[in-house]
Amino acid sequence: MSEQSQAPTPTASDVAQQRTRAEMFFDPVCPWAWMTSRWLMEVEKVRDIDITWSVMSLSVLNEHRHVDQGYREMLDRSWAPVRTVIAATQDLPEDEANVLRKKMYDALGQRIHLDHRGTEHLEQVIAEVVEELGLDPALNDVQHGDSVDAQLRASHQRAIDLVGDDVGTPVVSVNDVAFFGPVVTPAPRGEAAGALWDGCVLVAGTPGFFEIKRTRDKDPDFS
């Protein structure tokens, strides 16, 4: 009687190839990007995805656009956190840089959004994050100049190249397609997060699909 053949045990490489690689481009000051990032963290629990966290910038996006004075003042302040994230991670191996970008995003977002400190005190917020994460205190000075703006603009442009310039933040890329959003509140959890992910990937991957949209009638719900 012959022995029953067994399927070969999957290797680590096989498992890695079965996982979906996604990338989210964020600006720490954007509350809607924060909501999307919390949703993606839920998706990680119910789908086999690995996320790269990358920087884009509302300040760069709106640099030459006509916007109202209050929004322009917010944009002028908002160079600070993205410059700091770029400076802290630019010389690291990508795996380490990705981990640190996410840690910095979480720490910045906690203060800006969950602690309701907004963009009025970003210099202090950044100093707290640098200290909390044990980073070089010299990073506190990066926000005041343009020393890393070339790298910041390059990261931002990667997002724009994926979706075009008629978008904001966040941008999500998966399976060779990318899209703006989703703009959602509150962030779905559990299988509801996975179902939204499946739907986004489906519509974004449909040839000729461009847009679904309706007017927002709720503010971000951070609960």
Secondary structure by P-SEA (a helix, b strand, c coil): cccccccccccaaaaaaabbbbbbbbccccaaaaaaaaaaaaaaaccbbbbbbbbbbcccccccccccaaaaaaaaaaaaaaaaaaaacccccaaaaaaaaaaaaaaaaaaacccccccccaaaaaaaaaaaaccccccccccccccaaaaaaaaaaaaaaacccccccbbbbccccccccccccccccaaaaaaaaaaaaaaaacccccccccccccccccc
